Amino acid sequence: MYCDNQIANLRLEQVDLQNRITAQNARMSEINSAMSRENALIEKSEIEIHKRTIELTKKQSEVDELNRKLGILLSRETVMTITAAQLHID
């Protein structure tokens, strides 16, 4: 059987453990809040990255189209230059 001193020590230990649990729960709550803020920031960044990726894809398509048109113009100019040179030779 426990004596009064042992019972008092157990109660003191119980109160100490409850206080530590309360403090750890408060800390966990702070960490969860910080994580929520960080997750929101990450989500916002991911959305911005997605938007910019779409913009870059569109701009790359425009550049590709302009390069295609330039290629056509340069090949026409080459043909016209060769034809003009042949006219002068003949």
Backbone hydrogen bonds in HBPLUS format (Angstrom, degrees):
<---DONOR---> <-ACCEPTOR-->    atom                        ^
c    i                          cat <-CA-CA->   ^        H-A-AA   ^      H-
h    n   atom  resd res      DA  || num        DHA   H-A  angle D-A-AA Bond
n    s   type  num  typ     dist DA aas  dist angle  dist       angle   num
A0006-GLN N   A0003-CYS O   3.10 MM   3  5.40 119.3  2.49 104.8 118.6     1
A0007-ILE N   A0003-CYS O   3.06 MM   4  6.37 161.3  2.10 157.6 163.3     2
A0008-ALA N   A0004-ASP O   2.93 MM   4  6.09 158.1  1.98 146.7 152.7     3
A0009-ASN N   A0005-ASN O   2.94 MM   4  6.18 154.9  2.01 142.7 149.9     4
A0010-LEU N   A0006-GLN O   2.89 MM   4  6.16 155.1  1.95 147.5 154.2     5
A0011-ARG N   A0007-ILE O   2.93 MM   4  6.17 158.8  1.97 150.1 155.8     6
A0012-LEU N   A0008-ALA O   2.87 MM   4  6.07 156.2  1.92 147.9 154.9     7
A0013-GLU N   A0009-ASN O   2.87 MM   4  6.08 155.2  1.93 145.7 152.8     8
A0014-GLN N   A0010-LEU O   2.83 MM   4  6.05 150.7  1.92 144.4 153.0     9
A0015-VAL N   A0011-ARG O   2.93 MM   4  6.21 160.4  1.97 150.7 154.8    10
A0016-ASP N   A0012-LEU O   2.90 MM   4  6.13 158.8  1.94 146.9 153.4    11
A0017-LEU N   A0013-GLU O   2.83 MM   4  6.07 160.4  1.87 148.9 154.1    12
A0018-GLN N   A0014-GLN O   2.89 MM   4  6.15 157.6  1.95 148.9 155.3    13
A0019-ASN N   A0015-VAL O   2.90 MM   4  6.15 157.4  1.95 149.3 155.3    14
A0020-ARG N   A0016-ASP O   2.92 MM   4  6.20 157.0  1.97 149.7 156.4    15
A0021-ILE N   A0017-LEU O   2.84 MM   4  6.08 156.9  1.90 150.1 156.6    16
A0022-THR N   A0018-GLN O   2.89 MM   4  6.11 159.9  1.93 148.5 154.0    17
A0023-ALA N   A0019-ASN O   2.92 MM   4  6.16 158.1  1.96 148.4 154.2    18
A0024-GLN N   A0020-ARG O   2.85 MM   4  6.08 156.8  1.91 147.6 154.3    19
A0025-ASN N   A0021-ILE O   2.83 MM   4  6.03 152.9  1.90 150.0 157.7    20
A0026-ALA N   A0022-THR O   3.00 MM   4  6.24 152.4  2.08 144.2 151.5    21
A0027-ARG N   A0023-ALA O   2.96 MM   4  6.23 158.4  2.01 146.8 152.8    22
A0028-MET N   A0024-GLN O   2.81 MM   4  6.01 155.8  1.87 145.9 153.0    23
A0029-SER N   A0025-ASN O   2.93 MM   4  6.13 149.5  2.02 141.9 150.1    24
A0030-GLU N   A0026-ALA O   3.01 MM   4  6.35 153.2  2.08 147.2 154.1    25
A0031-ILE N   A0027-ARG O   2.93 MM   4  6.23 159.8  1.97 151.6 157.1    26
A0032-ASN N   A0028-MET O   2.86 MM   4  6.08 158.5  1.90 148.3 154.3    27
A0033-SER N   A0029-SER O   2.98 MM   4  6.20 153.0  2.05 145.2 152.4    28
A0034-ALA N   A0030-GLU O   2.95 MM   4  6.24 159.7  1.99 149.6 155.2    29
A0035-MET N   A0031-ILE O   2.83 MM   4  6.06 157.1  1.89 150.8 157.5    30
A0036-SER N   A0032-ASN O   2.93 MM   4  6.13 151.4  2.01 142.7 150.3    31
A0037-ARG N   A0033-SER O   3.02 MM   4  6.35 156.0  2.08 149.3 155.1    32
A0038-GLU N   A0034-ALA O   2.94 MM   4  6.19 162.5  1.97 150.8 155.8    33
A0039-ASN N   A0035-MET O   2.79 MM   4  5.95 159.2  1.83 150.9 156.9    34
A0040-ALA N   A0036-SER O   2.98 MM   4  6.15 152.4  2.06 143.1 150.3    35
A0041-LEU N   A0037-ARG O   3.01 MM   4  6.30 154.9  2.08 147.3 154.1    36
A0042-ILE N   A0038-GLU O   2.86 MM   4  6.14 157.0  1.92 150.8 157.4    37
A0043-GLU N   A0039-ASN O   2.88 MM   4  6.06 160.3  1.92 147.4 152.8    38
A0044-LYS N   A0040-ALA O   2.95 MM   4  6.15 158.7  2.00 146.1 151.9    39
A0045-SER N   A0041-LEU O   2.95 MM   4  6.18 157.0  2.00 146.7 153.1    40
A0046-GLU N   A0042-ILE O   2.84 MM   4  6.10 156.9  1.90 152.1 158.6    41
A0047-ILE N   A0043-GLU O   2.99 MM   4  6.24 154.2  2.06 148.9 155.3    42
A0048-GLU N   A0044-LYS O   3.04 MM   4  6.32 158.4  2.09 146.8 152.6    43
A0049-ILE N   A0045-SER O   2.84 MM   4  6.10 157.7  1.89 151.8 158.3    44
A0050-HIS N   A0046-GLU O   2.95 MM   4  6.13 157.0  2.00 144.7 150.9    45
A0051-LYS N   A0047-ILE O   2.96 MM   4  6.27 159.4  2.01 150.4 155.5    46
A0052-ARG N   A0048-GLU O   2.97 MM   4  6.19 165.2  1.99 152.4 156.2    47
A0053-THR N   A0049-ILE O   2.87 MM   4  6.03 148.0  1.97 147.3 156.6    48
A0054-ILE N   A0050-HIS O   3.05 MM   4  6.33 154.5  2.12 147.6 153.6    49
A0055-GLU N   A0051-LYS O   2.99 MM   4  6.35 158.7  2.04 148.2 154.3    50
A0056-LEU N   A0052-ARG O   2.85 MM   4  6.06 160.9  1.88 148.3 153.2    51
A0057-THR N   A0053-THR O   2.93 MM   4  6.11 154.0  2.00 145.2 152.4    52
A0058-LYS N   A0054-ILE O   2.99 MM   4  6.27 158.3  2.04 151.3 156.7    53
A0059-LYS N   A0055-GLU O   2.93 MM   4  6.20 163.0  1.96 152.5 157.4    54
A0060-GLN N   A0056-LEU O   2.80 MM   4  5.96 154.2  1.87 147.9 155.3    55
A0061-SER N   A0057-THR O   2.99 MM   4  6.21 148.9  2.09 142.6 150.7    56
A0062-GLU N   A0058-LYS O   3.01 MM   4  6.37 152.9  2.08 147.0 154.4    57
A0063-VAL N   A0059-LYS O   2.90 MM   4  6.20 157.8  1.95 149.5 155.4    58
A0064-ASP N   A0060-GLN O   2.85 MM   4  6.05 159.4  1.90 147.5 153.4    59
A0065-GLU N   A0061-SER O   2.94 MM   4  6.17 155.7  2.00 146.7 153.1    60
A0066-LEU N   A0062-GLU O   2.93 MM   4  6.20 161.4  1.96 150.7 155.8    61
A0067-ASN N   A0063-VAL O   2.84 MM   4  6.06 156.6  1.90 151.8 158.5    62
A0068-ARG N   A0064-ASP O   2.93 MM   4  6.16 150.5  2.02 143.6 151.7    63
A0069-LYS N   A0065-GLU O   2.97 MM   4  6.27 161.2  2.00 152.0 156.3    64
A0070-LEU N   A0066-LEU O   2.85 MM   4  6.05 156.2  1.91 147.7 154.8    65
A0071-GLY N   A0067-ASN O   2.88 MM   4  6.06 155.0  1.94 144.4 151.2    66
A0072-ILE N   A0068-ARG O   3.05 MM   4  6.38 152.0  2.13 146.2 153.4    67
A0073-LEU N   A0069-LYS O   2.93 MM   4  6.24 164.8  1.96 152.3 156.1    68
A0074-LEU N   A0070-LEU O   2.84 MM   4  6.04 164.0  1.86 155.8 160.1    69
A0075-SER N   A0071-GLY O   2.95 MM   4  6.09 154.6  2.02 144.5 151.5    70
A0076-ARG N   A0072-ILE O   2.95 MM   4  6.18 153.7  2.02 150.0 157.3    71
A0077-GLU N   A0073-LEU O   2.89 MM   4  6.13 157.7  1.94 148.7 155.2    72
A0078-THR N   A0074-LEU O   2.93 MM   4  6.10 155.1  1.99 144.4 151.1    73
A0079-VAL N   A0075-SER O   2.99 MM   4  6.20 157.6  2.04 143.6 149.4    74
A0080-MET N   A0076-ARG O   2.80 MM   4  6.08 159.9  1.84 151.0 157.0    75
A0081-THR N   A0077-GLU O   2.81 MM   4  5.98 153.3  1.88 147.5 155.1    76
A0082-ILE N   A0078-THR O   2.90 MM   4  6.10 161.2  1.93 149.5 154.6    77
A0083-THR N   A0079-VAL O   2.85 MM   4  6.01 161.2  1.88 149.5 155.3    78
A0084-ALA N   A0080-MET O   2.87 MM   4  5.98 159.1  1.91 145.1 151.0    79
A0085-ALA N   A0081-THR O   2.91 MM   4  6.09 155.3  1.97 144.8 151.9    80
A0086-GLN N   A0082-ILE O   2.88 MM   4  6.13 151.0  1.96 146.7 155.0    81
A0087-LEU N   A0083-THR O   2.97 MM   4  6.23 146.9  2.08 145.7 154.5    82
A0088-HIS N   A0084-ALA O   3.20 MM   4  6.49 150.1  2.30 144.7 151.4    83
A0089-ILE N   A0085-ALA O   3.10 MM   4  6.32 142.1  2.25 141.7 152.1    84
A0090-ASP N   A0086-GLN O   3.03 MM   4  6.16 165.1  2.06 151.7 154.6    85
